[in-house]
Amino acid sequence: MPEVATEQRADHGMLLPVLLTVLALFLLVALQTVQVVRDHGALVAFRASQQASVQAGEKLRQQLETLAGQTAVLANEGDAAAKDVVEQMRKQGFTLSPPKP
């Protein structure tokens, strides 16, 4: 019977380190989860703060496309100044084409 008592002591001796390890892992996962949630919130806020700039950039891009299209139409109709603009833009690697109907 002394063997049973020794086994029980060995089991109890291992219980505390196992419980501490499980607790430490749980705390680690909990802290990581909190950090991920905070980071996600910060990224969402940053994205929201950038929306105004993105919308302004999109508006400017549309205005530039309209201007470039109108310049290409004028060049196709024979306007000398518009032809010069289209030619200079072509030399710089930009293609101005009339808007598609």
Secondary structure, 3 states (H helix, E strand, C coil): CHHHHHHHHHHHHHHHHHHHHHHHHHHHHHHHHHHHHHHHHHHHHHHHHHHHHHHHHHHHHHHHHHHHHHHHHHHHCCCHHHHHHHHHHHHCCCCCCCCCC
